[in-house]
Amino acid sequence: MSPETTCPQDGAVRHDWTSREIEDLHDLPLLELVGRANAVHRRHHDPNRIRKASLLSVKTGGCPEDCAYCPQSAHHRTVDLTRDRLMDPDTVLARAARAKAAGAERFCMGAAWRQVRDGAEFDAVVAMVEGVRALGLEACVTLGMLKAHQAARLARAGLTAYNHNLDTGPGFYDRIVTTRRYQDRLDTLATVRAVGIGLCCGGIIGMGEAMADRAGLLQVLAGLTPHPESVPINALVPVEGTPLADRPRLDPLDLVRMVATARLVLPASILRLSAGRAQLGREAQILCFLAGANSVFTGDTLLTTPNAEQDDDAALFAALAPRSPSGTRTAPS
């Protein structure tokens, strides 16, 4: 069955996508796929608005999870990574203020925990959230699994969104993570939703998964009601010492296809180009924006992996800016 038959109304918010439908969309001729995705993007979003977010690792390394892609896992003992204790809230808020001055709208904080534990460290994270919100920024955290009373406390502190990625489709998940079940991740998402916090939930491509696994990830995300407000789309950044260190770099057009397919399946979600963006050239990033991506993370690193350089981002946003009557580009906002 063709995508034209299975998806007669591009841009409709659906929760009943099948994996086959999503694969059919993904495998359309690239220009057709991007064109359809761009039309949906324009229906739901301002095509000229690219949101900027900043991501900070507030507690680094020593995570008891065994995620095959992650250098912060304590299981990957040969990774060259310095473990750091939880940062002081004042230091974090100073970083948030600098991010805002650089144009960030959202400040995201990640702690390498399996799950949230009550006590002084969680108290400090709550203070960080309150301080980030007081600066006028959106606040997002990723802290692992959490309980209902902890989610409620984060909601009272003003948390905008909770990041908890599914990583991949359910059929490939146990080849990437064995210390946490897929259902554990879904349960955490439900806990967050129950207290009114927005979801930031996506995955990673380039880990050796099949297209069916990428479709499976999008199918699960589309089955959530409502769809996640924010969907990070990551390309694997192979790190020496991790089980995926020898994976080849992802073809940039594979990322374009994933973005475009995600835009068709999740029409109203913010699609965030995340890890792996530093590997893309300016033109590939712009093609991702054309296909429906409308957010990037700025700054030197994403938790522990490299991000696009500041000068490269300046050139990127200058290229996107309108031209003045003289033919020169105006300064990006």
Rosetta blueprint (number, residue, H / E / L):
1 M L
2 S L
3 P H
4 E H
5 T H
6 T H
7 C L
8 P L
9 Q L
10 D L
11 G L
12 A L
13 V L
14 R L
15 H L
16 D L
17 W L
18 T L
19 S H
20 R H
21 E H
22 I H
23 E H
24 D H
25 L H
26 H H
27 D L
28 L L
29 P L
30 L H
31 L H
32 E H
33 L H
34 V H
35 G H
36 R H
37 A H
38 N H
39 A H
40 V H
41 H H
42 R H
43 R H
44 H H
45 H L
46 D L
47 P L
48 N L
49 R L
50 I L
51 R E
52 K E
53 A E
54 S E
55 L E
56 L E
57 S E
58 V E
59 K E
60 T E
61 G L
62 G L
63 C E
64 P L
65 E L
66 D L
67 C L
68 A L
69 Y L
70 C L
71 P L
72 Q L
73 S E
74 A L
75 H L
76 H L
77 R L
78 T L
79 V L
80 D L
81 L L
82 T L
83 R L
84 D E
85 R L
86 L L
87 M L
88 D L
89 P H
90 D H
91 T H
92 V H
93 L H
94 A H
95 R H
96 A H
97 A H
98 R H
99 A H
100 K H
101 A H
102 A L
103 G L
104 A L
105 E L
106 R E
107 F E
108 C E
109 M E
110 G E
111 A E
112 A L
113 W L
114 R L
115 Q E
116 V L
117 R L
118 D L
119 G L
120 A H
121 E H
122 F H
123 D H
124 A H
125 V H
126 V H
127 A H
128 M H
129 V H
130 E H
131 G H
132 V H
133 R H
134 A H
135 L L
136 G L
137 L L
138 E E
139 A E
140 C E
141 V E
142 T E
143 L L
144 G L
145 M E
146 L L
147 K L
148 A H
149 H H
150 Q H
151 A H
152 A H
153 R H
154 L H
155 A H
156 R H
157 A L
158 G L
159 L L
160 T L
161 A E
162 Y E
163 N E
164 H L
165 N L
166 L L
167 D E
168 T L
169 G L
170 P L
171 G L
172 F L
173 Y H
174 D H
175 R H
176 I L
177 V L
178 T L
179 T L
180 R L
181 R L
182 Y H
183 Q H
184 D H
185 R H
186 L H
187 D H
188 T H
189 L H
190 A H
191 T H
192 V H
193 R H
194 A H
195 V L
196 G L
197 I L
198 G E
199 L E
200 C E
201 C L
202 G L
203 G E
204 I E
205 I E
206 G L
207 M L
208 G L
209 E L
210 A L
211 M H
212 A H
213 D H
214 R H
215 A H
216 G H
217 L H
218 L H
219 Q H
220 V H
221 L H
222 A H
223 G H
224 L L
225 T L
226 P L
227 H L
228 P L
229 E L
230 S E
231 V E
232 P E
233 I E
234 N E
235 A E
236 L L
237 V L
238 P L
239 V L
240 E L
241 G L
242 T L
243 P L
244 L L
245 A L
246 D L
247 R L
248 P L
249 R L
250 L L
251 D L
252 P H
253 L H
254 D H
255 L H
256 V H
257 R H
258 M H
259 V H
260 A H
261 T H
262 A H
263 R H
264 L H
265 V H
266 L L
267 P L
268 A L
269 S L
270 I E
271 L E
272 R E
273 L E
274 S L
275 A L
276 G L
277 R H
278 A H
279 Q H
280 L L
281 G L
282 R H
283 E H
284 A H
285 Q H
286 I H
287 L H
288 C H
289 F H
290 L H
291 A H
292 G L
293 A L
294 N L
295 S E
296 V E
297 F E
298 T E
299 G L
300 D L
301 T E
302 L E
303 L L
304 T L
305 T E
306 P E
307 N L
308 A L
309 E L
310 Q H
311 D H
312 D H
313 D H
314 A H
315 A H
316 L H
317 F H
318 A H
319 A H
320 L H
321 A L
322 P L
323 R E
324 S L
325 P L
326 S L
327 G L
328 T L
329 R E
330 T L
331 A L
332 P L
333 S L
